[in-house]
Amino acid sequence: MGWYQCESLSGWCKPKKPAAIDFWEIKGEPPPSIEDYRATRFVDGSYSVDDNAYRTADNDYFSRKIKKFEACGLAWHTRDKNPLAETFKQEGLDCLEKQGLYRTSLPESVRW
């Protein structure tokens, strides 16, 4: 989580702070869990994972979150020194909630 397309040589950047979208999840729909995509159980007790199905579900979930940000006219990758409430204003936060998103407990001071 946190990678976004940008103008770098690789086309991808990882911010020092999480993107704004990482602070929000879709109400009533948990993000895909790798546990949900277990396939074959091995003798040692470990499992193989259907990586393609997991990545497809994860990308679909992320795309739906992006569309909700765009419906509010907000940049999902926005991060600056201000708290999200200052960046998006109350109207933006209210719009995200009306779009079916909720704020996670991830503190804004987190870095990765």
N, C-alpha and C positions, 0 to 999 in steps of 0.2 A: 504494500500500500504506500502511496506517496509519490511514486514515479509519475511523471507527466511529460507529454511531448513538448519539445522546445527546440530552439535553434542551435543546439550543440552539435558536434560532429556525429555523435551517435543518434541524435534525434530525441534523446530522452534525458531528463534531468531529475535529480533527487534533491529536494530542498532540505535546508537545515531544519526547518520547521515543517510539520505536516501541512499538506494542502488543506484548505478550508473544508473540502468535501469529507476529509477523514474524521471530522468532528460530528458527522451526521450519519444516521442509519435510517432505513425505511421502516416505518411503524408496522408491526405485525408480521414482519418478514426478516428473520435473521439472515445475516450474510452467509453465503455458502460455507460449509465446514468441510474440511478434507475428510473428516470422519464419515460424512454422508456418501462419500465416493469410494469406500473400500470395495475391493473386488475379491480376489482370491486370498484365502487364509493359508499361510505357509505352516509347515510342521513346527517351526520354532515359535509360532504364535503371532508373528508379525503378518501384516497384510500388504497386498499390492494395492495401488490406488489407480482408479481410472482418471489419469491426469487430464486427458482431453476433455472429458465430461466436467471435471472440476473447474478447469480453466474457462470453459465455455460458460458455465453457470456464474463464475466469479466476474467475468467480463460483462455478462448480461446484467448482473446486479449493479455493477459500477456504472454501466451505461444508463440504467434507469435513474440512478442518483444524479448523474450529470444532467439528464433531461429535466429533472425537477429544479436544479439550480438555474438552468437556462430559461425555464418557464418563468422564473422570478427575475430574470435579467441580471443574475449574479454570476460572477466568475468563480467557478468551483475550485480553481487552483490558487485563488488569491490568498496571499499571506503577507502581511506587513508587520510593522512593530506594534500596531494598535490591536486591541482585543477585537474579536469578531463582531461583538455588539457595536463597536464604533465603526468598523469597516462596512458592515452591511446595514447598519441602522435598525431600528425596531421594525420598520416596515419589511425589510428583507428577511429578518428572522421570523416574523409572523407569516410571511409568504411561504417560507420553507416548511413551516409547520402545517400550513394549509395544503401544501403539496404532499403531505404524508411523511415528512421526515421528522425525526426527533434528535435532539442534541445528546451525544454520548457523554460519558463521564470523563473522557480523555481531557486532562488539564491542558490549557493553552500554553503552559510553560514547557511541555514535552518537546523533545528533539529526537530525530533519528536520522 
